Structure formats: C-alpha cells, structure tokens
Amino acid sequence: MNENAKNPASDTQLPKQYAPADVEARLYAKWVADGRFVADENSEKEPYAVVIPPPNVTGKLHLGHAMDHTAIDSTVRRKRMQGFEALFLPGTDHAGISTQNVVEKELAAEGLTRHDLGREAFVERVWEWKHQYGGAISDQMRRIGDGVDWSRERFTLDEGLSSAVQTMFKRLYEDDLIYRARRIINWCPRCHTALSDIEVEHSDDQGELVSMRYGDGEDSLVVATTRVETMLGDTGVAVHPSDERYRHLVGRTIELPLVGRQIPVVADEHVDPEFGTGAVKVTPAHDPNDFEIGQRHQLDAPLIMDEDAAITAEGPFAGMDRYEARAAITEALRAQGRIVAEKRPYEHAVGHCERCKTVVEPRLSLQWFVKVESLAKRAGDAVRNGETKIYPPEQEKRYFAWVDNLLDWCISRQLWWGHRIPIWYGPNGEEVCVGPGEEAPEGYVQDEDVLDTWFSSGLWPFSTLGWPDQTAALKKFYPTASLMTGQDILFFWVVRMMMFGTYAMDEVPFKEVFLHGLIRDDEGKKMSKSRGNGIDPLDIVDNYGTDALRFLMARGLQPGSDLNVSNELAEIARNFCNKLWNATRFALMSGATVEADFDPTSEDLSLIDRWILSRLSHTVQTVDTYWEAYEFAKATDALYHFAWDDVCDWYLELTKPVINSGDAAAADRTRRVLGHVLDQLLRLLHPIIPFVTEELWQNLIGSQEESLTVAAWPTPGLIDDVAQAQVEQLKELVTEIRRFRSDQGVKPSQTVAARLSGLAEVGLAQQEPLIRTLAKLEDAEDFNSTAELAVTDQLSVQLDTRGTIDVAAERARLDKALAAAQKELTQCSKKLGNEGFLAKAPAEVVEKIRGRATSAESDIARIESQLERLAAS
C-alpha cells in the first residue's frame, strides 16, 4: 500500500449497515460545535448569503419546508465548499394572526378571552407561549441538517427587527407613502381583523343567486346577488350609460324594498350591460367595486354589519347573523313578490381567511395603507433590467402581472400580537410618528392596531443583517445571493421584499429568485389533510433517514415544476444511501487510499481507471452546469446514475480482478484511483446528503476531525473520451453476454465455454481476461457452439451450453415469468383503455403505464422465443 495514503484500510471498520439514527445527531452537534456554519463578515472571501424564508413560530416542519430547505442548504453547502464565505441565516416569523389564535384557543379552554387579561397581560402570555413552544421549528431544522449560522438566528419581533420596522414605517410615512383612510378591506369576523388581498383564499363554494325587483312597473329594475343581506346597505342602483333599457331611469330614484329608502339610479362605465340584467345594486360599505362606484357618484356608505358580521341596520333583521339574515330577508322579499328568480345551488368564488377559513366579509373600515405605485414600479423595473433574475424565466410573467397591477396595501391589523403601529394621537387630533429611541409627547395615545406580518418579513433580507445600522454583516452579505421558495409565495413575500429592499437599500434584496412548484402525491394529486394523502417529513426522517428525505426532495426539485412524493420514492433514496455505504465498505476492505497529492494525469493508468476518472470529470461538469441553473433534479439524477451505474455497478466490479490479480503495482494504482473517485463522489453528494457522506468520507480518509462541510468542491480532471468509448463497448458486450446467457437458460453462477470474436478490432483485446471474468466465460478445448450472438457488426460471442441447462426447471421458470408478464400487460391495457383514467391521470402517470405495457409486451415476446428454443432442443 502507498505510504503517502491518508488512511490504512485495516484501521477503519464501518458497520455492515448504515443506521442514520446513530450518525445524524452526533455529526450535526459536532458541525455546530466546530463552527462549520458560522459566516465571517470580516472575511476576504466572496460572499454568498441566503436568508431562510422564515417559518411561522407556531408551525412544524412540513414537506414545503423540506423542499425549500433542501434547495437552500444544498446550495449554500456547495458554495461553502467552493470557497465562498457562505451564510445561511435562520429565523422565524411571529405570525401575528396564527400565533394569537393559538393562544386565544388556550385561553378559551380556560374560559377566558384576551379581553379578560387585557392587552399587556395577553401579550406577555403570548411571549410565554413563544418561549415554551416556539423553538420547535428550530429543532426540526437541525433534524433535516440545515447548515445555518445559529449565532445569527433572528425573530421578527426581536429588538433589532422591531427597530427596523419602526424605522421603515417612519421613512415611508415621512415620504407620504403611508396613509390612513376609510376604504373597503377584507374583514375576518372570526379573527376580528383586516386582511390583505393575499391573505384571502378563494374557492368555488356552493351558494345561491337571487334576482329581485327594485321599484314597480316600468320604473323597476331587477338586480341579482349572492349576498341578499347586503341589500339593507344599498344606496344606489347602477346601469351602463349606453344601456337604452334604463336611460329613462338614470338620475331618478326608486324605493329600496323592505327599507323604504329612496335610492338613485346612476350611470357608470363599470357596469357590464351584457351581464345579467345589466343593472347592479350598489352597496358602497360592503363591496370594493360598489365602493368605487359610490365614490364616483357621492353615494352614502352606511355600515349594516358589525365586526361579528351581525346585522346592525335598524329594523326586524337587527342582531341576526349574516346567514340568518340572508334567509330571513329572502323570505320577506318573497312575501312581497319581489323575488324574480332563485338559483340553488350556485357555485361562485368566495374568499376565506387563510388562517381560520371563515368566509371573509368586505367592509368599509378606517385602516392604514402603503401607497405602492412607486415602490411596485421600482420592484418591477429591477426584474426587467436584470438586477434580479427569476428561475424559471416563465415565472416573470406572473411576477409582472402582480407587481404592475398592485393595489395599495392594507397594513393595519386589529390584533394585539405584532409590531404596534408607531403612530400616536394627541388630545386635539394631532398625529405623530415615533421612531426607534423617540418618545411621544406627553398625553398622546398610541394607535391600537399592529402591522401586517408581511410588513416585517418584507424587511427580512436586510433587517436580519442589522439594518438600519450600517453593520459589517450588512455591508458583506447584502444584497443576498438568491431566494429559494415556492411559487405560491411569489405575491405574499417576494414582491414585498423587492419593494422594501429597493426603497430602503436602493438595491435589490437578492440577485436571483428560484421558484419551485407544489408538493403532490405519487398520483399527481395535491397533498392536503382533507385528502388524507399528506406525508409528515419527519416520518420519512424516522423511517428512512434525513439523507433519504433530502435526496428525495432534490431529485424532484425543478424550476416551476411540482414534486411528486411517496414512501416508495423515499425507500429508493434510502437504498441509494445504503448503496454508497456498501461501496465504501468494499473500498476500505480492498485497501482503497485517499492521497492529497494524487494526480491522475501523471499516472500510468489502466483503461478502466482512465474511464472512471473521465466519467468523474464529465459528471463534475454536468453537475456544475445544472446547479448554476437551479436544476436540482437534473444535477441529483446525474450524480445518482454516476454513483449507482458507473461506480457501484461497474467500476467496483471491474476493480476486483485487478486488486486480486497478484500484480501489486496494478492493484496499488487501482486502490488509489478507487479512493480518489469515492473521495470526489462523496464531496459531490455532500450538499444533498450530508450525513452519510460525512460519515463515509471521514472513515475513508481516516480522520474524524476533518469535515466535508469545508472540503474543496471537485473540479474536472482527466478526460479521456477514447477510454470512455472503449469501456462503453466493454459494458455493452458484457451486458449482452449476460442477457444472452440468461436467454439460453444458463444460471448466473455457472461458467460456460465461449469464444469471443472482434475484440482486437474495437481495442478490447487486452481486456479479454476481464471480460471473461465478468461474464463467467471459459476457454475450453472441446468447444461446440450451440448458440451465437452478434453484439455489433464487429463483436460476437459463441456459447457451448451443453450440460449447463436443466430443461424441465428452465421451462417451469419461463412459464411462471410468462404468466407474470401477461398479467402485467392485462392490467396496463385495462387502465389505458379506461377513458376516465386517461382524462384525469397526469400525463407522466399515463406515460409510465404505457412504458410498463411496452416492457411487458417485449418480455412476452422474449420468453415465448426462449420457450420455443427449449422445445426444439
């Protein structure tokens, strides 16, 4: 063995099987203790920073987190290995509504409300909850191997970020970009707060469409609505100015049924004369479009519901819940003969609070808003001029569609948990904005509302680095390198950060944005609790190991594409980790060595060794290309096939005859190449599957003190296209011979007499002994060809199978295989003949079944041919 080797194989013993639970916690603790993830803001290295999309402090790890974190952590780990000063900054979001809801539920179980405690005591109670339970997500991040700089962990309500929020608010306020106004907002009757448009989830719900007549005779109009109860707040009816049917009514008034109030008929361009009757009821205080019409025509805007969505309008319906009132008002209108038509069920889009799922009520309310026009323009221009690139590029259209049409942002929330709006009111209506370290005048009272959670998380890329102070970290790591998150959060978070970053820092918050798709099950259905097809990522960790989870995520991560997840795929990922484990054990037992000064280009290497080194170099090039384009799936797949196919299935087998040949010099060279290939392979895989690779690598080099987390990233080395072409022919020949043997009924363990022709013509003459060893072929004097195979125009093999086949046993085996193939074809054909299945199943699922059917047909033809040959023998 070479004396310069870093490890003697006999000194290292790996267990026979990889047990993730015995490795992961130990390695992670050591990485943190050794400061492997700490980023040095004073370093002269080129920076590469990514801030975590801050998970809610109330949450637990779900597959969306696992997908985000796999993308981010593997990228940052690779950059660290490439020599960058890499920062992965962790933290959590205070999640205003979600966290307040959790604590209010606890109080309700005690028979209390937040009002029983009062604001100060309630907020203290929430902080207690946060300290007790809020660390769960951080613990789970450790379990999935996130290489974050824990010394920089932030929370959106910590002191530094609170200062940043106050500073941003005051700057926007003083620049006349924040204002207070009475406008229509989304109101949640359950959470008792305003919601921004992006906090409302829309779904098609079953409701009713009621058409009712206002006025009488020729002076009447029919309007339709899905919210009959809002008619109590109608202050007008609108028609299109060019609609001849109603021209005689414009400028006049009609009586509002049940209420008796006279309301005007107005002409407005917003009305579509082709839709319905061409006339619409106008309820300015409870509909955003109606509010705009009301503003244009100076219509009154009376509120007819309270914060609980109960009727407040005077009359017989006062105090009723909105749904109770809907039924009662419909019945009252019916009794007056004013119901023209009723459609039930009527499917229509309904907004729901994303947190509690309560149906949202549009409501005129006094709230704080951000004036977004100039902010959104700068955020849009930054992508248009290339300051920030979006992957995949087709997502830019969605980005522009949103940012170019952004409405002013309602930022006030009627909650107690969050950043309180830093506006103070004087006794005579004065208004003052108070920044960090400033005091409000004596006698002033602070605004009761808090800011939307997305306001503070919109500052995340720079507030976490110390802004508004000009810190060394801010100077070093801003703008951050990239943002990796789900495409569904493009509007919620990405646009907010782009607006605030370009405003406060005059520079984009990140240079690249990678957007991935949704998580789906193995049939292509979106995962959800209601469908019962959700998978807890920690279940995958417990059953298959963290590396299996990460490998599964990475192998399905493609820009903009959805990811199918199943336990079957997790098992495949675990098997891959086990394959690496077994390969490294074999290498260690075979005496493989890792040398710091190993230079493949200066060695007199065999064809096989030149082939694997050339394949390694091509793999490095391929992986680098894919990684830079955020093609995680393609990079991971390239590594999978290089590791499994080239290294494990072929190279390890090809090295055995050399290592056991008795040629010490040749064996020593192969051991060095084997050690080098595994060293480089483990480095390439480390960002994706950090635990198993670290454990194997430390054993391979014979040191527990060195770490792959900071080992150099591989670069391409020896490239020998001739060697690659020759070995590909060797592999094809061996594969075809093995298949041919099987077709002839020769058992895998049997050696059979054979003659090989054409090896010299393709440059494989020197490899004949190796080929015979791999294919279990012997060179017998008493040779009688019973079967011949033409592999290529130049290569052929003849076999002498006399005495090697048990005809009866082989016929029984083939009959069984034929029955299985016919059953597979029948099942596939049944699915492919089902029009309902073809219409609903994802294209990739259908294609997979077509492939299975084709494979079954091929198997049937092959087996039937073998049975015919047996019958003739």
N, C-alpha and C positions, 0 to 999 in steps of 0.2 A: 504493500500500500504506500502511496506517495506520502513522504514525511511532511510535506507542506499542507496536507489536508487539515481542515479545521476540526474535523471530528473523526475519531476511530469508531467504526460502526459497532464494534463489540462493546463499547462503553454505553451505548444507548439502547434502551429497551422500551418500545411502545407497547401498550396493552393490545391484545388481539382485536378489540373492538373499540370504536370511538364512543365515549359516553359524554355528551355535551354538558350534562349537569355537573360533572367532575372538573370541567375545564372553564366554563364561561365566567362564573362569578370570580374565580381566582384570577384569571387573566385580566378581567376588567378592573378589579381592585388594584392590581399591580400597575396597569396603564395609568390610572389616575394618580396613584402614589408616586409614580416616577415622572409625573408631569408631562406625559406624552402628548396631551391635547392642549396644553397651555400655549397660547399665542403671545409672542413677544412684540409689543408695539414699538420697541426701540430697535428691533432687528433691521438689518440692511437687506434682508431677503425681500423679493417681490411679494406683496400681499395677495392673499386670496381669502375673502371673507364671505360667509353666508350666515344670515340670521335665520333662526328657526321660525317657521310660521307658528306663532305662539298658541299652543293648545289651551283650551279653557281649563281653568284651575279646577272646575267641577268634574272634568272628564276623566275617562280612562282610555287607554290605548285602543284604537280600532284600526281596521285594515287601511283606512285612508292615511292615518298617521304612519303606519308601517311602510306604505308606499312612498310618502313624502320623505320620510327619514332615510329610507334605503337609498333614494336618489341623492339626497344631500350628503349623507355621511360617506357614501362610497366615493362621491366626487371629491369631497374635502380630504378624505384619506389619501386618495390618489395624488392630489395636488401637494399634500404634505410630503409624500414620497418623492415627488418631482422637485422638491427643494423650495417650494413656496412657504412663506410664513402664513400658515393656514389657520383660519379661525372659523369654528362652527359655534355660534353664540346661542346659548339656550335661554329659555324663559317661558313664562306662562301669562295668560291674559286673565284679568279679573272677571271678565264675562258678566257684566252688570246684571242683566235680567236673569240669566241662568242661575247665577250664584244666589241672588236674592230669593229666587223661587225655592231653591233647595232649603235655605234657612227658614223661610216662611212656612214651608211644609213641616219642618221640625217644630216650629212654634205652634202650628195648628194642632199637632199631635199632643201638645201640652195644654191645648185650649186657649192659646194666646194669639194675638196678631202683633205685627210690628208696631202698631199704634199704641198697644198696651205698654210696650217698652219705651217708646219714644225714639227719636232719630239717633241720638248719641249712643244710647244703650244698644239699639239694634245694630248699628254699625260695629260696635265692639263685639257683639255676638257673631257677626259675620267674620270678623278678623279671627276670632277664636276658632270658628269652623275652618277657616283657611289654614291656620297653623296646624290644626289637627289632621285634616284630610287633604289639604291642598298639595301635598308632596307626592301624591300617588303617581301622577303622570311623570314626575322626575324619576321615580323608582323604576317605572316601566321603560323609560328611555334607556336606563342603564341595562335593562334586561335585553333590549334589542341591539345593544352595542354602540349606541350613539357616542361618537368620539368628540364630545362637546367640551368647551373650556368652562368647567363648572365654576371657576373663580369669577366668571363674568355673568353668572345667571341673573336674569332680571325678571321683574314682575311689574305689570303695567300700573300698579298702584304704589310702587315703592317710591321713596323720597325723590330720587333723581328723575324718574319718569313723570312724577307729579309736577315737578318744577318745569319740565319740558312742555307739558300740556298747558300749564298756565302761561308760559312764555308764548307758545304758538297762538293760543286764544287771544292774548293781548295784541300781538302783532297783527293778526287778521282783523281784530276789532278796530285797531287804530288805522288800518288801511281800508276801512269801510268794507271789509269782506265778510263781516259777521253782523247780522241784524236780527231784530226781534219783530215778529209780525203775526197777525191773525190770518192763518191760512188753513186749507184743508190738509189734514195729516191722516196717517193710518193709526187708528186707536185700538189698542187691545183691551177689551172690557175685563179680561181676567188679570192681566199684568198691570192694568191701570197706568199705561204709559203710551206715549207716542212711539211709532216705529218708522224707520226709514223705508223707502220702497224696497230696498234689497233685503230687508228683514221680514218681508211678507212672502209666503209661499203660495203660489196659485195652483189650484187643482180644479178639475171639472167635477162639480158637485151636482147632485140631483136636487132641483128646487121647483119653482113654479113661475110661470109667466102669466100675469094677469093684465088684461086690457080693460080699461074703464073709461067711461064717458064723463067729460067735464062740460058743464053748460047744457043747454037744451035746444032742440030743434036745429035750425040752420046755424045757430050760433053755438054749436057744440064741437068738441074735439075728442078724439079717442087717443089715449096715451097708454103705453104698456110699461110694466115694471116688474122686476123680480123682488122688489123690496116695497111692498104696498104700504108698510107702516110709515115710510118717509113722506108720504103724501101730506101728512099733517104739517110738514115744514115747507110745502111748495109755496113759492112766491111768484110764480110765473109759468107760462107755457111758451115754448119756443118753436118756431117754424122757419123754414128757409125763405129768404127774401124773394126768391123767384117762384115759389110754390103758389100757383094760381088758386089752388083749392082753399087756401086760408087767407088770401090777400085782404078780403073784406073784414077779417078779424084783427089784423095787425093794428096795434095802437088802442084796441078796445080791451075791456076786461070781461072775465067770465067768473062765475061763482065756483069756489073750491068746495067740492062735496064734503059733507059731514061737518066741515068747519064753518062754512057760510061766509068766508072771507072773499072779497073780490080781488082777483089776481090778473095782471096784464098779459096779453099775448104779444110777444116780441119776435122780431125777425132777426135771425142770427146765422151767419155763414157756417157755423159749426154743425148745424143740423143737416143730416143726410135725407133729402126728400124721398129717396128710393127705399129707405129702410123703414119697415113697419108702416105706420100711418103717415109718417113724415112730420109728426108732432111729438114733442118730448116735454115731459114735466120737468120743472126746474126747482131743485132743492138745494140752494147755494150752500147751506151749512153742512150738508151730508153727502156731497158728491163733488169730486175735483173738477169735472167738466162743467157741472152746473155752477160751481163757484166762479169759474172764469166767465160764463155767460152772465151771471149775476153782477159781476164787476163791470162788465161792458154796458149793462143796462140799468145800473144803480138799483138793483133789486135788494130787498131786505134779506137777511140771512139768519133767521131765528133757529136756535138750537132746540130740538124737540126730544133729545135723549140725553141722559146723564152719563157719568163715567162707567156705569154698570150696563149701559145700553138699555136702560129702562125709560119708558116714555115720560116726559116732563110737561108736554103740551097740555094745556087746560082742556078738560073735557072728560068723557066717560072712559078714555083709554089711559089716563094718567096713572103711573105706577106699574103698568104692565111691562113685562119683559118684551123685548123686540119681537120675539117669535110668537108670544101670546097675543101681542097687539096685531101682528100680521094677520092672524086668523080671525080676530075679532073685527078688524077694520074691513077685511074682505067680506065677512058675513054681513056687516052693516051696509056696505055698498051694494051687495047682492039684494038686500031687502029693499033698497031704493030703486032697484032695477038699473043700476049703473055698471054692472059687470057685463061687458060685451063678449069676452072670451076668457077661458082659463085653460092653460096648457100644463098638465102634470103627467108624468114627471118632465121637467125641463132642465136639460143639462147645460150648465153655464159655468164660466170661470169664477171662482170665489177665492178671495185672499184669506190666508190663515196666518196667525202669529207663528213664526218658525220655532219658537220655544215651546209654547203651550198648546198650539194647534187650534186655539179659539178663532172663530171667524172674526176677521178684522172689521171695524166699523169706520168708514170715512167720517171725519169730524172736524168742524171748524174749531181751531184752537190757537191760543197765543203761545208761540214757540220760538226758539232760536234757530237760525238758519245760517249756513255758509253760502255766500254768493260764489258760485262755482265757474262762471263763464270764463274768466281769465285763467283760473287755475286749471280748468279742464283743457283749455286751448294749449297751454304750455305742456301738459301731460301728453296730449295727442301729438304735438309737434316733435316731442322727444323721440317718439317711435318712428314718426315719418322721416326724420332726418338721420336715423340710425344711432342715436345716442343709446337707445335701448333696443335690443333685438328680441323678438318673440319667437319661440320654438313651440310647435311648428309654425311656419310663417302664415299659414292659412288662418291662424287664430287672430291675426292682426285685424281682420275684417270685423270680428266680434268686438275687439277692443275699441276700434274706431266707432262702430255703431253705438257703443255705450257712451264713450267719452265725448263724442261730438254732439250728443243729444241729452247730456246730463242736466237734470233739473236741480234747482237749489236744494241743498242737503239739510234736512231737519236734524239737528244735533242735540236737541234737549230731550231728556228722558225724565219721566215723573217717578224716579226711583230714589232710594237713599244710598245704595251701594254704588260707588263710582266716583269719578272726578267731579266735584261740585262746580257748577258754572261760576267763574270768578267775577261775577257782576254783583255789585252792592247798590241798594236803593236808599236814597235819603228820605227824610220825613216829608219833603215837599216835591217828591217825584224825581229827584236827582238820580243820576245813574253814573257809576264809576266802575271801571275795570281794574282789578287789583292783580298785579303780577307777583312773581316769587319775591319774598322778602319785604313786600309792601304791606301797609296796613290801611284798612278802610277808615274813613272819617268816623269819629265817634257818633253813635246813634244810627249809623247805617245798618241795613239788614241784608244778608246775602240771599241771592236767588235760591229757591228751594230745589231746583232741578239739577240733575247731573248730566254729564256729557255722554253721548252715544259711545259705546265701547270702541267702535271703529275709529273714533277720533284719536284716541291714544294709540291704538295699534297702527294707525296710519303714520305715526312718527317713529315706528319701531326701528327702521334701519339706521337712524342716526341718534335717536334718544337713548338707545341701548349703549351707544358708544360715548355718551357723556354730554351730548348737546343739551342745552345751549352753551355750555362751556366748550371752549376750543381745546379739547383734550388731545393727548398724543395718540390715543386709540382712534379718535375721530379722524385725525389727520392721516393716520396709517391705513385705516380699513374702510373709509368712505370715499367714493361710493363702493358698495359691496359688489362682489363679482357677479352673483347670479341669485335669482329667486326661483325656487322649485316648489311648485304647488299644484293643486288640482285646478282644472279649467273652470270648475264651478265656482271658484272663489275669485275669478278674474274681476268681477264687478265689486264684490264686497271689499276686497283688500288691496289688490294690485293697483287699481285706479286711485284709491285714497293715498297710498304711499307715493305714487307718481306725482300727484298734485302737491302734497305737502313737501316732498323731497325737493322738487324743482322750485318751489316757493321759498322754503327756508334756507336751503343749501345752494340754490341756483345750479344744481347739478342733480342728475337722475340718481335715485337710490340704489339702482342695480343696473349693470350693463347688459345682462341677459335675463330673460324670463323663460323658464321651461314649464309648460303646462301639460299635465298628463290627464288621462281620462278617468272614468268611473271604475269602481270595483264591481265585477259581475261573477256569478257562479259559473260552473263548468258548462251550463247550457246557455250561457249568454244573458241570463236574467239579472237585473239589478238586485244587489243584496239589500235586504231590509228585514227588520224584525217581524213585520206583518206577514212576509212570505215564508218566514222560518228557514231561510237559506243563508243566514248570516254566519260568519265564522269569526270567532274571537282569535286574534293573532297570538295571544298568549297561550291559547290551547295548542296552536301549532308549535310554539316555542317549547311547551311542556312535553309534547308528544314526539316532536321531530328535531328540536334544537333550534337555536336562534339563527344559525347559518342557513338552515333549510328555509326558514321564513324569508330571510333576506335574498337568498338565491331565487326563490320562487317569485318574489316581488321584482327583482332586477330582470329576470328572464321574460317578464311580461310588460316591462316598462317601455313604452314607446310614445314619442311626442303625440299628444292629442288622442291616442287610442285607448279604448277601455281594456281592462285587465281581467281575465277570467281566472278565478281562484278555486281550488278544490283540494281536499285532503290527498287525493291521488297525485296531484302535482307536488304537494309538499313531500310526499313519500319519494317521488323521483328526485327531488332536491336533496333529501336526506341520503338517498342511495349514492348520489354524486359525492357527497362529503365522505361517505364510507369508502367509496372507490379511491379517493385521494389518500385516505388513511391507509388502506391496504397497499397502495402503490408505494407509499413512503416506507412502510414497514418492510416491504420486499427490498427496496433500495438499501435500507440500513442493514438488513441481514446479508445483502450482497456486497457490502463494503463500499457503497457509494460515498464519495467525498465532495466537499464544497471547498474550493480554493479561491481566495480573494484575488489572486493574480492569474486565474485561469483565462487563457486567450485561445479560443477555438481556431482562430485564423492561423495560428503558428504551429498547430498540432498536425501530425501525420495521422489523419483520422480515417476510419473505415467509411465505406459508402453509407452504412446505416447511421453512423454518428453524424455524418455531414447532412444526411436527410433530416434527422430530427432537429438539428441546430438550425437548418434553413427553414423548416416549418415553424420553429420558435420565432425566428426573426419576422417571418411573414405575419404570424399571429400578433406580435407586438405592434406592427404597423397597422394591421386591421383594427385592433382594439383601440389604438390611439385615435384613429380616424373616426370611428363610431362614437367614442366617448366625447370628443370635442363637439360633436353634433347632437349630444344628448340622446344618442341611440343606444340606451342601456340594454335593451333586449338583444340587439344585434351583437353588441360587444360581449354580453354574457354568453350568448349562443356560440360565438366564435371560440371563447375560452372553454366552454363545455365540450365542444367537439374536439378541440386540440387536446384537452386533458384526457377525455374518455377514449376517443378513437385513436389519435396518434400516439399519445404517451402510454396509456394503460393497456389498450387492446393490442397495440402493435409494438411500440418500442420496447416495453418491458419484456415482451416475449422474444423479440429479436436479440435482446442483450443476453438472455440466458445461455444460449450456446457459446457465446464469446466468453462470458465470465467463467463458465465451466469447462472451457476448452483446454486448459492447461498452458495456454500461451500467456505468461504473466504480463508481458508488456501490453498485449492487446487488451487483456482483461483490465489492467490498470487504467488505460486510456478510456475504456468504456465506462468504468466506475466514475471517472472524473466528469465525463460528459453527462452521465446519468444524474450525478449530484448537481451539476450546473443547471440542467434542464428543470429538475424539480425545484431548485432554488428560485429560478426565474418564474416558473409557473406559479409557485406559491405567492410570490410577490404580485404577479398579475391578478391573482384571485383575491388577494388580501382585502382590498377595499370592499368587495362584495360579501365575502365570507371570512370575517376577520378572526374568529376564534379558532376554528380548526386549522387554518393556515398558520396562525401564530404558534400553536402547539406543535404542529408538524415541523415548521421551519426551525424552531428552537432545538428540537431534537435532531434535525438534520445537520445543523451547524455545531451542535454540541454545546450550546450556551443558553442559559435561561436569563441572562442579563441583557442580551441584545434583543431588539424588537423590530418586527416588520413594520410597525407604525411609522418608523423613521428610516427604514431601509430604502436604498435608492430604487426608484422605479426603473424597470428594464428598458433598454434601448436596443434597436435592431443590431444584430451582429452578423455572423456568417450567413450569406445567402448563396445557395448552390442549386440553381434550377435544374441542372443536369442530374444531380443526385436525387432531387425530388421526383423527376420524371421516371428515373430508373426504379426507384423504390415503389412508386405508384404501380408500375408494371409488375414488380415482385408481389405486391399486395394483391393485385388483381389476379395474378396467377395462383397464388396460394388459396385465395378465396374461392376461385373457380374449381380448383382441385378438391378442396374440402366439400364443396357443394356436389361435385361430380361423384366423389366417394360416397356421399350420403345417398345420392340418387341411385347408386349401384348397390346400396344396402350394406356398405362397409361400416362397421362400428367406429366411432371416433377414436377409440383406444387401440384399434388394430393397425398394424403396419402391413402395407401392401406393396407388392413388387410393382415398379413403374419405370417407364422410360420417358425422359424429357427431351424435347426437340426444340431448337431455335433459341436457346439461351444466349449463345455467343452473338447472334445477330442483334440482340437488344441490349448487349452489355451486361448480362447477368451470369455469364459462365462461371465467374468466381464465386457466385452466390448459390451454386447448385447444392453444396452440402447443407447450407442454411435452409434452402427451400425444402429439401428432402426431410430435414428435421422437423420443420414446421408442419409439413403436410403428411408426416408419417409415411414416407415412401422409402423403399429399399431397392437396391440394385441387385437383382437376382440373375444368376447364370441361366437357370432353367426358366426362361420367360416365354409366356404365351399370351399375347394381347387378347383380352376378352372385351375390352371397351376402350374407346378412343375419344378424346375431347380436343377440339380446336379452340384454344383460348383467344388467339388473334390469328392474323394471316401468317405470322411467323412462329408463334408459340403453340405447341400442342403437347398433350400427355397421353400415354397409353398405360392402362392398368391391367394387371393379371389378378383377377378376383377369384381364381379357382380356390375352393376350400375356405373362403372367408365369409360366406353368407349362409345363414340358417334360413332357407327359403320359406318354410312354414311360419316362423316367427316374424320374418320381414313382411310377409303377406298380411298377417294379423295387425302388425303395426300400421301398415299403409291403409288397411281397411278402416281402422279407427281414425286415422288422420283425415281420410277422405270424408267420413261421416261428419267430422267436426267442421271441415271446410264447407261442406254442403249446407250445414245448419247455419253457419255464419252468413253465407250467401242468401239463404232464405230470409233471415232476419233483416239484413240490409235491404234486400229487394222490397220487403214489406214496407219499410219506412220510406224508401224512395218512391214507392207507388202510392203513398198517402198524401193527397193534395193538401190536407190540413197541416200536416207536419212540414211540408215544403214551404208553405206560406208563412208559418210562424217561426220556424227554426232559423237561427243566424246562419249566414252564408258559409262561415267557416265550419259549422257543425255539419251542414249538409255535405260540404266538400269532403269532410273527414269520413263520413259514411260511404260516399261514393268511392273513396280510396280503399276502404275496407272491402267493398264489394269487388272492386277490380283485383285486389290482392287475393280474395277468396277464389275468384274465377281462375287466376293464374295457378293457385295451389291445386285446384281440382284437376286442371289440365296436366300439371306436372305429376301428380300422384297417379292419375289414370295411366299415364305413359309408363311409369315405373311398374305398375301392376301388369301392364301388357308385356313388358320385358321379362318380368318374373314368370309369367305364364308360358313364355316361349323358351325359357331356359331349361 
